[in-house]
Amino acid sequence: MMQCWTRLEQLKHMDFDKMQESRAQLQDLFRTFMLKSKESFNDEGEKTQI
């Protein structure tokens, strides 16, 4: 019985770690996306100024 419980705990923690990883990856993607959109926005602004 104890073995099953520890296994369950391991699975829980594993899923949690995976969630944290994917969340970090999503945040990185979002950051790069925001930076890219800012850059393109700045480019558009420069084009209109010329």
N, C-alpha and C positions, 0 to 999 in steps of 0.2 A: 504493500500500500504506500509506504514511504517513497519507494522508487517512482511510482506513478506520479505522485505529487511533485517530486523534484523535477521530473520530466516535463510536467505541465508548466512549472515555473520557468524552466529553461525555454520552452516554447514561447511563453508570454514575453520573456525578456528578449528573445530573438526577434519576435515580431516588433517589439518596441524599438529595438536598435534599427531594424529595417525602416520603420516609419521615420525615425529621426534622420536616417541617411537620406531617404527620398525627400524629406522635407527640406533638408539642407540643399540638395540638388535643385529642388524647385526654386528655392530662394536665390541660388546662384543664377539659374536660368532667368528668373524675373529681373535680377539686377542687371545682367548683361542686356536683356531686352530693353529695360528702361534706359540704360546708357546708350544703346543703339538708337532708340527713338529720340533721345535728347540730341544726339549727334546729327541725325537726319533733320530734326527740327531746326537746329542751328544752321545747318547747310541751307535749308529752305529760307531762313531769315536772311542769310548772307546773299542768297540769290536775289531776293526781293529788294535788298538794299542797293545792289549794283545797278 
